[in-house]
Amino acid sequence: MNKHSETRYYMWIRKSRVNLFLLLVIITTGTTQLGALHNDYFLHDPSSIIKCDDTYWIFATGNGIHALYSKDLVGWTNGQSPFPFGYFPSWIENYVPDFGGHFWAPECFYMNGQYYLYYSCSSWGSRNSCIGLLTATSLNPGSPDYGWTDKGMVVYSTDAGNVNCIDPAVFRDDEGRIWLSYGSHWDGIRIIELDSITGKVIGGTHFPVAGKGDYKTEASYVINHGNYYYLFFNRGQCCEGVNSTYYIQVGRSASPTGPFLDKNGKNCYDGGGTTVLSTSGAIIGPGCLGYYAENGYEYATYHYYDGTNSGVATLNIGTVHWDENDWPVFTNNWIEDGDYSIRNVNSRLVWDISGTGQENDPVIQSAYSGTSHQKWSLEAIAHDGYYYISPAGNSLVVMLKDCFGAPGTLLELGILENKSCQMWKIEKAGGKSYMLTSKYGDRVLEVPGSSMDEGTELVIDLYYSGPDQEWEIADTFINVAVLSDWIKQDVVKIYPNPSAGEQVSIVCDPEVIRGEFELVIFTLEGKIVFSERYRSPGGITVPENLKPQLYFVSIIFEEVKFFSKLVVTNTYY
């Protein structure tokens, strides 16, 4: 972030040691639940996401280093700071004499079986700065392996030089070598090699890569993607709320040390840079980019100043795509426009319509049947992650009943009127699931009471990170063959159904099903979990335990077929 000018925002931060209000905030952050990621909390200079076991972490500017953790990338909770409030290693004052314990722009990197947490120490308008290092074998305070070890100074600068040693970021090249980028204003951004064991600088070459002379650059970050290394950096003025002019640019190079060229071939060190993120609507002054990839998804983190919330610095988690020329494109839209099936993670049932698709018809969950009422069209409204959702081929949209945003409000179909109660934010929730949030009232969509019953109407409620609030959105509409010639249900009996994980028995009437037939059990996605051929048995026992979800049972005998649901609600193992 721009540490050059005394903004109102950071004038307040500098006085934080004597500010009782801030003290109370810090004391309570260990247990405060921040709620869903809906632009409603303070965060500046976020690190890239890093995962430890089943928990995601982000570190940020703060007294003692601000730490956040999440289980699903949507709900974030303040975590334990690596440094206690008011404490910092005494060696820092050798490089930054007036340091007060407010750490800037940390970055965490995993290598050599450890987490390496780099952080900035500086003071206003000064190049008396340094980057320090902590290491730990676990990020989770509840782990017996938790505990930070101070490794001291990594790199420093003084007013006698032309570089400012803040804003660290770490990346690995194609050969496995580790590099540190850093710098702010003056003569811009540098890259230097690190030892992968100690995490400290090796060699003596600090490669200048962006921001020569008075080109104001800072908050660098490098992504190793495809055939290139992409250097991202900020220009403009941060930290002035709605008046901030921060924006993010990029250049790329075939070498980890540059030169980094923009789309026009101009060297970023000589003023080049292609803008990839800038002010758009209420998202003002985006800065301090980070990157994380998991399960084929790419996450981009950065802060911005919320134009709808008095310019408060706010965390955003979006995504990045790569265009036909392999340049990055950042967006908050996780889903491309198109037709999809939407299935609840807990009940394994899909969105459906109770009715014929008319105005005021409720939106419910039901077993997959292949009807058009279970196909939903998603249309992005802009690039802020909000969508209109409609039954495929229908001009109506999914909305809150009576346009009311209180917890427990039902969903229904309505005429498109561009109202916030008809707009849905789709957020990536880790793994392969999503959360859907109404723009009106900021409540998340769920199956009430974790119901497994078909016909249950969908509602909005407070976020609590339960599986009944998570949804799988198939990239193509699921096509499961539904057979037309049916055996009567009393000819084949399945029990217990629902099952709690015990063995499932299937009894066939030998007077109807004679000779050889095929039994198949498959999931909602069409994945076969059991298949066997039999010859006129009176009863069949499926030998293995089935995981909790909805299954379909199919029996084919000559020209007639049997098709039924099997629900597994829990298991004993």
Secondary structure, DSSP 8 states (H G I E B T S, - for coil): ---SS--HHHHHHHTGGG-HHHHHHHHHTTT-EEEESSS-S---S----EEETTEEEEEESEET-EEEEESSSSEEEE---SS-TT---GGGGGT-TT--SEEEEEEEEEETTEEEEEEEE--TT---EEEEEEEES-S-TTSTT---EEEEEEEEE-TTSS------EEEE-TTS-EEEEE-BSTT-EEEEEE-TTT-SB-SS--EEEE--TT---EEEEEEEETTEEEEEEEES--SSGGG---EEEEEEESSTT---B-TTS-BGGGT--EEEE--BTTEEEEEEEEEEEETTEEEEEEEEEETTTTTEEEEEEEEEEE-TTS-EEEES--S-SEEE-EEETTT--EEEESSSS-TT-BEEEE-----GGG-EEEEE-SSSSEEEEEETT-S-EEEEGGG--STT-BEEEE-----GGG-EEEEE-STT-EEEEETTT--EEE-GGG---TT-B-EEE-----GGG-EEE-SS-------SSB--GGGEEEESSSBSSS-EEEEE-TTTS-SEEEEEEEETT--EEEEEEEES-SEEEE-S---SEEEEEEEEETTEEEEEEEEE-----
